[in-house]
Amino acid sequence: MLTIGEVARRAGMRTSAIRYYERIGLLPAPQRTNGRRQYADNSLLRLTVIRFARDNGFTLAQIHRLFRGKPYSGRLRKLATEKIAELDAAIERAHVMQSLLKQALRCECITLEECGRRLSEARSRSMPGN
C-alpha cells in the first residue's frame, strides 16, 4: 500500500490533484489506516491513464466517460475518434489562420477597410469547399 505522497511522487502529480480526482470520481476512494489514505498499486495505473488523457487534450468529463463501465476499449476507441475529429478541425483552423497571417504580413493597404476587404476575400478563397 502506498501513501498519497508516494503515489503523487510516482505519478508525477500533486497530492491535491489526486484528492480532486477522488472527489470527482475518477479515482476510487482508497482504504484508510488511522485516517491516512492507503493506495493500491493499481491506482498508479489509473493515474497513468488520466495523465495520458489530460496530456492529449481530453477533458475531465471525457475521462469520466472513459472510465464508466465496461468494455473500456470500445469507449476508448469512441473517445479517440471524437478527439481526432476535434484535432483535425483545429488543425484546419490553424492552417487557415496561418495563411491569413502570412497574407497580412504582405499587407500594403492604405486603410483598415481595404485590408478587411482583402482579408475577407483571401479567407473565402482559403476555406474548404470554396
Secondary structure by P-SEA (a helix, b strand, c coil): cccaaaaaaaacccaaaaaaaaaacccccccccccbbbbccaaaaaaaaaaaaaaacccaaaaaaaacccaaaaaaaaaaaaaaaaaaaaaaaaaaaaaaaaaaaacccccaaaaaaaaaaaaaaacccc
